[in-house]
């Protein structure tokens, strides 16, 4: 018991007393000692030393401390841009032979008037996203061919530079876990079925491949320049990247509002951006059965549990099956990483969802310490489903009712996919 308490005490001390805090306290202690260091004749410390030299040391210390703090602040702010390119037009031009990139025409006149400055970049209102739509799905059946014994192997050059590349995630809260790797997929139009061919990878392997695509770990060396340089994006079965299967999802409330989440500043990508209702990797702790196999039931179960983890909705608050998966697409920002997209409706109103979310965020810190799992966001945003066409959508931001929200292309492209899906549903 005593040992456990002692360990907890040291963890708390370690959390509070960073290197900078220790330096400040140490310098403060020296200054206090100097102030009270009078000798018997009443002469103080400064009568015995060169004040100019002493002040120079103090100034140098303060400058170094400020430099360290500012450098750390800046590195944290630009971390995402260092590891994943935010020049989306350049990214699109790098893959000129890809024909299925998502496009969206911001045709609403009010948007053209309010956001004319943004339209200088998108001259005719048309935005193109570095996201490939593989297929929009309507009530599709899922077949999973899982190979649980096959483990992804990092390319040798990445192995040799592993620690260097991992530094790209210096300020991200990350932890390793077993993930599902999507090796390939096939769609059978006759049976309206999607077959997923899956093996295993790890989250850390994805951090040094897909999620550090543009990090310069050599003079002019990055994962993209070596393993996915264009003009085509490698097919999944040919890709040298980790390609862990992830998913985004939209939840519509009982009063017809789509839920969005303002992401926190410590997630591995998309810090401080607006995300979809749910965005996550497919976690094996939820997806594998007792024989450690990945099945359709595991796919559905992992999404249901992620909805609860992120929004705190209970199973009884919504119906979910594989038929709620409405698309499969690939995110070029992350080297063509595969993503599934789902759409569900909940019996809870926007006010109820927001209240549950706020209550949950108050407990997040404790839950994180216990499980190493934390909610990705800290605030919800609601947009009326019938007003989605009023949203001005680009790869790097969306604008609604005069307010702009930064986004990752995968998240904003997902809105376009949802709108296309809903439009097709109305025609059927």
C-alpha positions in Angstrom: 0.0 0.0 0.0 2.8 2.4 1.0 4.7 1.6 -2.3 1.6 2.3 -4.3 1.0 5.6 -2.7 4.7 6.5 -3.2 4.4 5.8 -6.9 1.3 7.9 -7.2 3.1 10.7 -5.4 6.0 10.6 -7.8 3.6 10.6 -10.8 1.9 13.7 -9.6 5.2 15.4 -8.9 6.4 14.5 -12.4 3.3 15.9 -13.9 3.5 19.2 -12.0 7.2 19.8 -12.1 8.3 20.0 -15.7 11.9 20.9 -16.6 10.9 24.6 -17.1 9.2 24.7 -13.7 12.2 23.2 -12.0 14.5 25.8 -13.7 12.3 28.6 -12.5 12.1 27.3 -8.9 15.9 26.7 -8.9 16.6 30.2 -10.1 14.1 31.7 -7.6 15.8 29.8 -4.8 19.2 31.2 -5.8 17.8 34.8 -5.9 16.2 34.4 -2.5 19.5 33.0 -1.1 21.4 35.9 -2.6 18.9 38.5 -1.2 19.4 37.3 2.3 23.2 36.6 2.0 24.5 39.5 4.2 27.9 39.0 5.9 28.8 40.1 9.4 29.8 43.6 8.2 26.5 44.2 6.5 27.8 43.9 3.0 25.5 42.2 0.6 26.3 39.7 -2.2 26.3 42.4 -5.0 29.2 44.2 -3.3 31.4 41.2 -3.9 30.6 40.3 -7.5 30.6 42.0 -10.9 26.9 43.0 -11.2 27.2 43.2 -15.0 28.3 39.5 -15.2 25.7 38.4 -12.8 22.9 40.2 -14.7 24.2 38.7 -18.0 23.8 35.2 -16.5 20.3 36.0 -15.3 19.3 37.4 -18.7 20.8 34.5 -20.5 18.8 32.1 -18.3 15.5 34.0 -18.9 16.1 34.2 -22.6 16.9 30.5 -22.8 13.7 29.7 -20.8 11.5 31.9 -23.0 13.1 30.4 -26.1 12.4 26.9 -24.9 8.8 27.7 -24.0 8.1 29.5 -27.3 9.8 26.8 -29.3 7.7 24.1 -27.6 4.5 26.2 -28.2 5.3 26.6 -31.9 6.3 23.0 -32.5 3.0 21.9 -30.9 1.0 24.2 -33.1 2.7 23.1 -36.4 3.0 19.4 -35.6 0.1 18.3 -37.8 1.5 20.4 -40.8 5.0 18.9 -40.4 3.8 15.3 -40.6 0.9 15.7 -43.0 0.8 18.2 -45.9 -1.8 21.0 -45.7 -1.2 22.0 -49.3 -4.1 20.0 -50.6 -4.0 21.5 -54.1 -0.4 20.3 -54.5 -1.4 17.0 -53.1 -4.1 16.6 -55.7 -1.7 17.5 -58.5 0.7 14.8 -57.2 -1.9 12.2 -58.3 -3.2 13.6 -61.6 -4.4 10.2 -62.8 -6.9 9.7 -60.0 -10.3 10.2 -61.5 -12.5 9.6 -58.5 -11.5 12.5 -56.3 -14.4 14.1 -54.4 -15.7 17.4 -55.7 -18.3 19.8 -54.4 -19.9 22.9 -55.9 -20.7 25.6 -53.4 -23.6 26.9 -55.3 -25.6 28.7 -52.6 -25.7 32.4 -53.5 -25.4 33.5 -49.9 -22.2 31.6 -49.6 -20.8 33.2 -52.7 -21.5 36.6 -51.2 -20.3 36.0 -47.6 -17.2 34.0 -48.5 -15.9 35.7 -51.6 -12.4 36.0 -50.0 -12.3 32.2 -49.7 -13.7 31.9 -53.3 -10.4 33.5 -54.5 -8.9 30.1 -53.9 -11.9 28.3 -55.2 -12.7 30.6 -58.1 -15.9 29.1 -59.3 -17.0 27.8 -55.9 -15.9 24.2 -56.8 -13.7 22.5 -54.2 -11.7 19.4 -54.9 -10.7 17.1 -52.0 -7.6 14.9 -51.7 -10.0 12.1 -51.0 -10.9 9.2 -53.3 -14.5 7.9 -53.2 -14.3 4.2 -53.8 -18.1 3.5 -53.5 -21.3 4.8 -52.0 -23.1 1.9 -50.4 -26.9 1.4 -50.1 -27.9 -1.5 -47.8 -24.8 -3.4 -48.8 -23.9 -6.8 -47.5 -20.4 -7.3 -45.9 -18.2 -10.3 -46.2 -14.9 -10.4 -44.3 -12.0 -12.6 -45.3 -9.8 -12.3 -42.3 -6.2 -13.5 -41.9 -5.4 -13.0 -38.2 -2.0 -14.7 -38.4 -0.6 -12.2 -41.0 1.1 -9.2 -39.4 2.1 -6.1 -41.3 5.9 -5.6 -41.6 7.4 -2.1 -41.8 9.6 -1.4 -44.8 13.3 -1.6 -43.9 14.0 2.1 -44.5 11.3 3.1 -42.1 12.6 0.6 -39.5 16.0 2.1 -39.7 14.5 5.6 -39.1 11.8 4.6 -36.7 12.7 6.8 -33.8 13.3 9.8 -36.0 9.9 9.5 -37.7 8.1 8.9 -34.4 9.3 12.3 -33.2 6.7 13.7 -35.6 4.1 12.9 -32.9 6.0 14.6 -30.1 2.9 16.4 -28.7 0.2 13.9 -29.5 -1.3 11.6 -26.9 -0.7 8.2 -28.5 -0.5 4.6 -27.3 0.1 1.4 -29.2 -2.6 -1.1 -30.0 -3.4 -3.9 -32.4 -5.3 -2.7 -35.4 -7.1 -4.2 -38.4 -5.2 -3.7 -41.7 -7.3 -3.5 -44.9 -5.2 -5.4 -47.5 -7.8 -5.2 -50.2 -11.5 -5.0 -50.9 -13.9 -6.2 -53.7 -17.4 -5.0 -54.5 -19.8 -7.3 -56.2 -22.5 -5.3 -57.9 -24.7 -8.3 -58.7 -25.1 -9.1 -55.0 -24.5 -5.6 -53.6 -21.8 -7.0 -51.3 -18.5 -5.6 -50.1 -15.7 -8.1 -49.4 -12.9 -6.9 -47.0 -9.6 -8.7 -47.0 -8.0 -8.0 -43.6 -4.8 -8.8 -41.6 -3.2 -7.1 -38.6 -1.1 -4.1 -38.0 -0.3 -1.8 -35.1 -1.2 1.8 -34.4 2.5 2.7 -34.0 3.2 1.3 -37.4 0.5 3.6 -38.8 2.0 6.5 -36.9 5.4 6.1 -38.7 3.8 5.4 -42.1 0.3 6.8 -42.9 0.2 9.5 -40.2 3.7 10.8 -41.0 3.4 10.9 -44.8 5.1 14.2 -45.3 7.5 14.3 -42.3 11.0 15.0 -43.5 13.1 12.4 -41.9 16.0 12.9 -44.4 17.3 15.8 -46.5 14.4 15.4 -49.0 13.0 12.2 -47.7 9.4 11.5 -46.7 7.2 8.4 -46.8 5.2 10.0 -49.6 8.2 10.6 -51.8 9.4 7.0 -51.4 6.3 4.9 -51.1 3.4 6.8 -52.8 4.8 9.4 -55.1 2.1 9.3 -57.9 0.8 9.8 -60.5 -1.5 7.1 -59.1 -2.2 6.2 -55.5 -1.1 2.6 -54.9 -3.9 0.1 -54.7 -4.3 -1.3 -51.2 -3.0 -4.7 -52.1 0.2 -3.0 -53.4 0.7 -0.4 -50.7 3.7 -0.5 -48.4 1.9 1.5 -45.7 0.2 0.2 -42.5 -3.3 1.2 -43.7 -5.2 0.5 -40.5 -8.9 0.5 -41.1 -10.7 3.6 -39.7 -14.2 5.0 -39.9 -16.0 8.3 -39.6 -19.7 8.5 -38.9 -22.6 10.9 -38.7 -25.3 10.9 -36.1 -28.6 12.7 -36.7 -30.6 13.7 -33.6 -34.4 13.3 -33.2 -34.8 17.0 -34.0 -33.0 16.6 -37.3 -29.5 17.9 -36.5 -26.2 16.4 -37.6 -23.6 16.2 -34.8 -20.1 17.5 -35.2 -17.2 17.5 -32.7 -14.6 20.1 -32.1 -11.5 17.9 -31.7 -9.0 18.5 -28.8 -5.4 19.6 -29.2 -3.8 16.4 -28.1 -5.2 13.9 -30.7 -2.7 12.4 -33.2 -4.1 14.4 -36.2 -6.7 17.1 -36.7 -5.8 19.0 -33.6 -8.3 21.8 -33.0 -10.4 21.0 -36.1 -14.1 20.2 -36.5 -14.6 16.4 -36.9 -17.6 14.3 -37.9 -19.9 12.9 -35.1 -17.4 10.0 -34.7 -13.9 9.4 -36.1 -11.8 6.5 -35.0 -9.6 3.6 -35.9 -11.4 0.2 -35.7 -10.3 -1.1 -32.3 -9.5 -4.8 -32.1 -10.5 -4.8 -28.4 -14.1 -4.3 -29.7 -13.9 -6.0 -33.1 -12.3 -9.4 -32.5 -14.2 -12.5 -31.3 -13.0 -15.0 -28.7 -10.9 -16.7 -31.4 -9.3 -13.3 -32.2 -11.0 -13.2 -35.6 -12.5 -10.2 -37.3 -16.1 -10.7 -38.5 -19.0 -8.6 -39.7 -20.4 -8.7 -36.2 -17.1 -7.3 -34.9 -17.2 -4.5 -37.4 -20.6 -3.5 -36.3 -19.8 -3.9 -32.6 -16.7 -1.8 -32.8 -18.7 1.1 -34.4 -21.4 0.8 -31.8 -19.0 1.0 -28.9 -17.1 3.9 -30.5 -20.3 5.8 -30.7 -20.8 5.3 -27.0 -17.2 6.2 -26.2 -17.3 9.4 -28.2 -20.9 10.7 -27.7 -22.0 8.6 -24.7 -25.1 7.3 -26.6 -26.4 4.0 -25.3 -27.4 1.1 -27.6 -31.0 1.7 -26.9 -30.6 5.2 -28.3 -30.1 4.1 -31.9 -30.3 1.1 -34.3 -27.1 0.1 -36.0 -26.2 -2.7 -38.5 -23.7 -3.0 -41.4 -26.4 -1.5 -43.6 -25.7 1.8 -41.9 -22.3 1.9 -43.5 -22.8 4.2 -46.5 -19.4 4.5 -48.1 -15.8 3.4 -48.4 -13.2 6.0 -49.3 -9.4 6.7 -49.1 -7.7 9.7 -47.6 -4.7 10.9 -49.7 -3.5 13.1 -46.9 -2.7 9.8 -45.0 -1.3 8.0 -48.0 -4.6 6.6 -49.2 -5.6 5.2 -45.8 -9.0 3.4 -46.1 -12.1 4.7 -44.3 -15.6 3.5 -43.9 -18.5 6.0 -43.3 -21.7 5.4 -41.4 -24.9 7.3 -40.9 -27.5 6.7 -38.1 -30.3 8.4 -36.4 -30.7 8.6 -32.6 -33.9 8.9 -30.5 -32.1 11.6 -28.5 -32.6 15.3 -29.2 -29.6 17.7 -29.8 -30.1 19.1 -26.3 -30.0 15.7 -24.8 -26.9 14.6 -26.8 -25.1 17.8 -25.8 -26.0 17.4 -22.1 -24.7 13.8 -22.0 -21.5 14.9 -23.8 -20.8 17.8 -21.4 -21.3 15.6 -18.4 -18.9 13.0 -19.9 -16.1 15.5 -20.5 -16.0 16.3 -16.8 -15.0 12.7 -16.2 -12.6 12.4 -19.1 -9.4 13.0 -17.3 -10.0 10.2 -14.7 -11.2 7.8 -17.4 -8.1 8.6 -19.4 -5.7 7.8 -16.6 -7.4 4.5 -16.0 -7.8 3.2 -19.5 -5.5 5.3 -21.7 -8.6 6.1 -23.8 -9.9 9.7 -24.0 -12.7 11.4 -25.9 -11.4 13.1 -29.0 -13.4 16.3 -28.6 -14.4 18.9 -26.1 -17.4 20.6 -27.7 -20.3 19.6 -30.0 -21.6 21.6 -32.9 -25.1 20.9 -34.5 -26.1 21.7 -38.0 -29.7 21.1 -39.3 -29.7 18.3 -41.8 -32.0 20.4 -44.1 -29.5 23.2 -44.1 -26.4 21.2 -45.1 -26.5 22.8 -48.5 -26.0 26.1 -46.9 -22.6 25.0 -45.5 -19.6 26.3 -47.5 -17.3 23.3 -47.8 -13.6 23.2 -48.6 -10.9 20.7 -47.7 -9.5 22.9 -44.9 -12.7 24.5 -43.5 -16.4 24.7 -43.5 -18.4 27.9 -43.0 -21.9 28.0 -41.6 -24.0 31.0 -40.5 -20.9 33.2 -40.8 -18.7 31.1 -38.5 -15.8 29.1 -39.9 -14.5 25.8 -38.6 -11.1 24.3 -39.6 -11.4 20.7 -40.8 -9.3 17.9 -42.1 -10.1 16.9 -45.7 -11.4 13.5 -44.7 -13.9 15.1 -42.4 -15.2 17.8 -44.8 -15.3 15.3 -47.7 -17.4 13.0 -45.5 -20.0 15.8 -45.4 -20.1 15.8 -49.2 -20.5 12.0 -49.3 -23.3 12.2 -46.8 -25.1 14.8 -48.8 -24.7 12.7 -52.0 -26.0 9.6 -50.2 -29.0 11.4 -48.8 -29.8 12.8 -52.2 -29.6 9.4 -53.8 -31.9 8.0 -51.1 -34.5 10.6 -51.9 -34.4 9.6 -55.6 -35.0 5.9 -54.8 
